[in-house]
Amino acid sequence: MDSMHTPPTERPELRLPELIAVLRRRRRLVAVFALVAMLAAGVIGVVLPKTYKAVIVISPAATPQINGTTGGMSSLITQFGGLASLAGLAPGGDTKRAESLAVLQSELLTEKYIRENDLLPVLFARIWDAHNRTWRETDPQRIPTLWKGNEYFKKHVRTVVTDTKTGLVTLTIAWRDPRVAAKWANDLVSITNQYLRKKAIDESERNIAYLNEQAARTDVVQVKQAIYAILQTEINKEMLARGNEEYAFKILDPAVPPERPSTPPVWAMVLGALVGSLGLSVLIGFVYVCWIKV
């Protein structure tokens, strides 16, 4: 009966001297392991291409307030909502900000920039034969396309972060050449401004033509007044778009070529490998001692 109630044997606790003794007996193996890890980290640090990050800080431009007429225009647009909607003048909240951010990261502009600057050979330099100006790949499925270039750009090159408190936008370009990284960052903001600026001018021109047509078709004084008020605002919008180079984004801090790479230096990688290998050795020693005690 007593044997049935015998308490189970407790596993002995691990003592630090036992772990130290194991590490001392295996100190040569630990040293070799650490040396190999440091050597591998050093080789990787030397061979691995250095990456530089160019950063540009921008602020999405707000919808302009034209001569303080926004309040009066809101009542006219409310009264003649159908006409304003047809002319593309229906009021919106943060639609311009959202549109600007979407265009900045859009496939349309990214592929356009890659195509116009012939960046596919730059992005996929490993499989590009510069001497013969052709791809080394023969499989059509593996030859880079604009779509693949856009995917690579989105995943490995461009990063866009919006500060929720300030609303400021930070665009970062990571690339092996610091001057190229800064150029790409500034260019992407510039072509976004140009694209949205041209789009706004084209829309205003269409709206002005439409409003003039509608004004010529009516003899109702009240309707003519509403049309001319909206027309004046649309003309002012076109003038502001034509005269404002930073139409969508105001550049607060342009990108400059960074002098230091974002990748860690070789000594930091070697030191990290040393610390990591020693930590792993202690962990293996701990498991070994526990296994011996079982």
C-alpha positions as CSV (number, residue, x, y, z in Angstrom):
1,M,0.0,0.0,0.0
2,D,2.8,2.4,0.9
3,S,4.4,1.8,-2.5
4,M,1.2,3.0,-4.2
5,H,1.4,6.4,-2.4
6,T,5.2,6.9,-3.0
7,P,5.6,10.4,-4.3
8,P,7.1,10.7,-7.8
9,T,10.8,11.3,-8.0
10,E,11.5,15.0,-8.6
11,R,13.7,16.1,-11.5
12,P,16.9,17.6,-10.1
13,E,17.3,21.3,-10.6
14,L,19.8,22.6,-13.1
15,R,22.7,24.2,-11.3
16,L,24.9,26.9,-12.9
17,P,28.2,25.2,-12.1
18,E,27.1,22.1,-14.1
19,L,26.3,24.3,-17.1
20,I,29.6,26.1,-16.8
21,A,31.4,22.7,-16.5
22,V,29.8,21.5,-19.8
23,L,30.7,24.7,-21.6
24,R,34.3,24.4,-20.3
25,R,34.6,20.9,-21.6
26,R,33.3,21.9,-24.9
27,R,35.1,25.3,-25.1
28,R,37.0,24.4,-28.3
29,L,33.7,23.4,-30.0
30,V,32.1,26.7,-28.8
31,A,35.1,28.7,-30.0
32,V,35.1,27.0,-33.4
33,F,31.3,27.6,-33.7
34,A,31.7,31.3,-32.8
35,L,34.6,31.7,-35.2
36,V,32.7,30.2,-38.1
37,A,29.7,32.4,-37.3
38,M,31.8,35.5,-37.2
39,L,33.6,34.6,-40.4
40,A,30.3,33.9,-42.2
41,A,28.9,37.2,-41.0
42,G,32.0,39.1,-42.1
43,V,31.9,37.5,-45.6
44,I,28.2,38.3,-45.9
45,G,28.8,41.9,-44.7
46,V,31.5,42.4,-47.4
47,V,29.6,40.7,-50.2
48,L,26.1,42.0,-49.5
49,P,25.4,45.1,-51.5
50,K,25.0,48.2,-49.4
51,T,21.6,49.8,-49.4
52,Y,21.0,53.6,-49.1
53,K,17.7,55.1,-48.1
54,A,16.7,58.5,-49.5
55,V,13.7,60.1,-47.7
56,I,11.4,62.9,-48.9
57,V,8.9,64.5,-46.5
58,I,5.8,65.9,-48.2
59,S,2.4,67.3,-47.2
60,P,-0.8,66.6,-49.2
61,A,-2.1,70.0,-50.4
62,A,-5.5,71.0,-49.1
63,T,-8.4,72.0,-51.3
64,P,-7.8,75.7,-52.0
65,Q,-10.1,78.4,-50.6
66,I,-10.8,80.7,-53.5
67,N,-11.3,84.3,-52.3
68,G,-13.4,83.2,-49.4
69,T,-16.2,82.1,-51.6
70,T,-16.4,78.6,-50.3
71,G,-19.3,79.3,-48.0
72,G,-21.4,81.0,-50.7
73,M,-20.5,78.3,-53.2
74,S,-21.7,75.6,-50.8
75,S,-25.2,77.1,-50.7
76,L,-25.3,77.4,-54.5
77,I,-24.1,73.9,-55.0
78,T,-26.7,72.7,-52.5
79,Q,-29.4,74.6,-54.3
80,F,-28.4,73.5,-57.8
81,G,-26.9,70.1,-56.8
82,G,-27.6,68.4,-60.1
83,L,-25.9,71.1,-62.2
84,A,-22.9,71.1,-59.9
85,S,-22.7,67.3,-59.9
86,L,-22.7,67.2,-63.7
87,A,-19.9,69.8,-63.7
88,G,-17.8,67.8,-61.3
89,L,-18.1,70.4,-58.5
90,A,-19.9,68.3,-55.9
91,P,-18.1,69.0,-52.5
92,G,-15.9,66.3,-51.0
93,G,-14.1,65.9,-47.8
94,D,-10.6,64.4,-47.9
95,T,-11.0,63.1,-51.4
96,K,-8.1,65.1,-52.8
97,R,-5.7,63.9,-50.1
98,A,-6.8,60.2,-50.7
99,E,-6.5,60.6,-54.4
100,S,-3.1,62.1,-54.2
101,L,-1.8,59.3,-52.0
102,A,-3.3,56.7,-54.2
103,V,-1.8,58.2,-57.4
104,L,1.6,58.5,-55.7
105,Q,1.7,54.7,-55.2
106,S,-0.3,53.8,-58.3
107,E,0.7,51.2,-60.9
108,L,0.0,53.7,-63.6
109,L,2.6,56.3,-62.5
110,T,5.1,53.7,-61.3
111,E,5.0,51.8,-64.6
112,K,5.1,55.0,-66.6
113,Y,8.2,56.1,-64.6
114,I,9.9,52.7,-65.1
115,R,9.2,52.7,-68.8
116,E,10.2,56.3,-69.5
117,N,13.5,56.0,-67.6
118,D,14.2,52.4,-68.8
119,L,14.6,51.1,-65.3
120,L,13.9,47.4,-65.9
121,P,17.6,46.7,-66.7
122,V,18.5,48.6,-63.5
123,L,16.0,46.8,-61.3
124,F,16.9,43.4,-62.7
125,A,20.6,44.0,-63.3
126,R,21.5,40.4,-62.4
127,I,19.8,39.0,-65.6
128,W,20.6,41.9,-67.9
129,D,23.4,41.7,-70.4
130,A,24.6,45.3,-70.7
131,H,27.1,44.5,-73.5
132,N,24.5,43.0,-75.8
133,R,21.6,44.9,-74.3
134,T,19.4,41.9,-73.9
135,W,18.1,39.6,-71.2
136,R,20.1,36.6,-70.2
137,E,16.9,34.7,-69.6
138,T,15.4,32.8,-72.5
139,D,12.2,31.8,-70.8
140,P,9.5,34.4,-71.6
141,Q,7.9,33.7,-68.2
142,R,11.1,34.9,-66.4
143,I,11.8,38.0,-68.5
144,P,11.0,41.1,-66.5
145,T,7.9,43.1,-67.5
146,L,6.5,46.5,-66.4
147,W,4.2,44.6,-64.1
148,K,7.1,42.7,-62.5
149,G,9.0,45.9,-62.2
150,N,6.1,47.6,-60.4
151,E,5.9,44.7,-58.0
152,Y,9.6,44.8,-57.3
153,F,9.5,48.5,-56.8
154,K,6.5,48.3,-54.5
155,K,8.0,45.5,-52.3
156,H,11.7,46.3,-52.2
157,V,12.3,49.9,-53.3
158,R,9.5,52.3,-52.3
159,T,7.9,52.8,-48.9
160,V,5.2,55.4,-48.2
161,V,4.2,56.1,-44.5
162,T,1.6,58.6,-43.4
163,D,1.8,60.1,-39.9
164,T,-1.7,59.9,-38.5
165,K,-1.2,62.8,-36.1
166,T,0.4,65.4,-38.4
167,G,-0.8,64.1,-41.8
168,L,2.7,64.4,-43.2
169,V,3.8,61.7,-45.7
170,T,7.3,60.2,-45.8
171,L,8.4,58.5,-49.0
172,T,11.5,56.4,-48.8
173,I,13.5,54.9,-51.6
174,A,16.0,52.1,-50.8
175,W,18.6,51.5,-53.5
176,R,22.3,50.7,-53.9
177,D,23.2,54.1,-55.3
178,P,22.5,57.0,-53.0
179,R,22.2,59.5,-55.8
180,V,19.8,57.3,-57.7
181,A,17.7,56.8,-54.6
182,A,17.4,60.5,-54.0
183,K,16.5,61.1,-57.7
184,W,13.8,58.5,-57.7
185,A,12.2,59.9,-54.6
186,N,12.1,63.4,-55.8
187,D,11.0,62.3,-59.3
188,L,8.0,60.3,-58.0
189,V,6.6,63.2,-56.1
190,S,7.3,65.5,-59.1
191,I,5.5,63.3,-61.6
192,T,2.6,62.9,-59.2
193,N,2.2,66.7,-58.9
194,Q,2.4,67.0,-62.7
195,Y,-0.1,64.2,-63.3
196,L,-2.7,65.5,-60.9
197,R,-2.1,69.2,-61.9
198,K,-2.7,68.3,-65.6
199,K,-5.8,66.3,-64.6
200,A,-7.2,69.2,-62.6
201,I,-6.6,71.6,-65.6
202,D,-8.3,69.3,-68.0
203,E,-11.3,68.8,-65.7
204,S,-11.6,72.5,-65.2
205,E,-11.5,73.1,-69.0
206,R,-14.2,70.6,-69.5
207,N,-16.3,72.0,-66.7
208,I,-15.9,75.6,-68.1
209,A,-17.0,74.5,-71.5
210,Y,-20.0,72.6,-70.0
211,L,-21.1,75.6,-67.8
212,N,-20.8,78.0,-70.7
213,E,-23.0,75.7,-72.8
214,Q,-25.6,75.4,-70.0
215,A,-25.6,79.2,-69.5
216,A,-26.4,79.7,-73.2
217,R,-29.3,77.4,-73.0
218,T,-31.3,79.1,-70.2
219,D,-33.0,82.4,-69.9
220,V,-33.8,82.0,-66.2
221,V,-31.9,84.7,-64.3
222,Q,-31.5,82.7,-61.1
223,V,-30.1,79.7,-62.9
224,K,-27.7,82.0,-64.9
225,Q,-26.5,83.5,-61.7
226,A,-25.8,80.1,-60.2
227,I,-24.0,79.0,-63.3
228,Y,-21.8,82.1,-63.5
229,A,-20.9,81.8,-59.8
230,I,-19.8,78.2,-60.3
231,L,-18.1,79.2,-63.5
232,Q,-16.1,81.9,-61.8
233,T,-14.9,79.4,-59.1
234,E,-14.0,76.9,-61.8
235,I,-11.9,79.5,-63.7
236,N,-10.1,80.3,-60.4
237,K,-9.4,76.6,-59.8
238,E,-7.9,76.3,-63.3
239,M,-5.7,79.4,-62.7
240,L,-4.5,78.0,-59.3
241,A,-3.7,74.7,-60.9
242,R,-1.8,76.3,-63.8
243,G,0.2,78.5,-61.4
244,N,1.0,75.9,-58.7
245,E,3.8,73.4,-59.5
246,E,3.2,71.6,-56.1
247,Y,-0.4,71.0,-56.8
248,A,-0.9,67.7,-55.0
249,F,2.1,67.6,-52.6
250,K,4.1,70.4,-51.0
251,I,7.7,69.3,-50.5
252,L,8.8,70.1,-47.0
253,D,12.1,68.2,-47.0
254,P,13.4,67.1,-50.4
255,A,15.4,63.9,-50.7
256,V,19.2,64.2,-50.7
257,P,21.8,61.4,-51.4
258,P,22.5,59.7,-48.0
259,E,26.2,59.4,-47.1
260,R,25.7,56.3,-44.9
261,P,24.2,53.1,-45.9
262,S,21.1,51.8,-44.1
263,T,22.6,48.2,-44.0
264,P,24.6,47.5,-40.8
265,P,28.4,47.8,-41.0
266,V,30.6,44.7,-41.2
267,W,31.8,45.1,-37.6
268,A,28.2,45.2,-36.3
269,M,27.3,42.0,-38.2
270,V,30.5,40.2,-36.8
271,L,29.7,41.4,-33.3
272,G,26.1,40.2,-33.6
273,A,27.3,36.8,-34.9
274,L,29.6,36.5,-31.9
275,V,26.9,37.3,-29.4
276,G,24.4,35.1,-31.2
277,S,26.7,32.1,-31.4
278,L,27.7,32.4,-27.7
279,G,24.0,32.6,-26.7
280,L,23.1,29.6,-28.9
281,S,26.0,27.7,-27.3
282,V,24.7,28.4,-23.8
283,L,21.2,27.3,-24.9
284,I,22.6,24.0,-26.4
285,G,24.5,23.4,-23.2
286,F,21.4,24.0,-21.1
287,V,19.4,21.5,-23.2
288,Y,22.3,19.0,-23.1
289,V,22.5,19.1,-19.3
290,C,18.8,18.8,-18.9
291,W,18.8,15.8,-21.2
292,I,21.6,14.1,-19.3
293,K,19.6,14.5,-16.1
294,V,16.5,12.9,-17.4
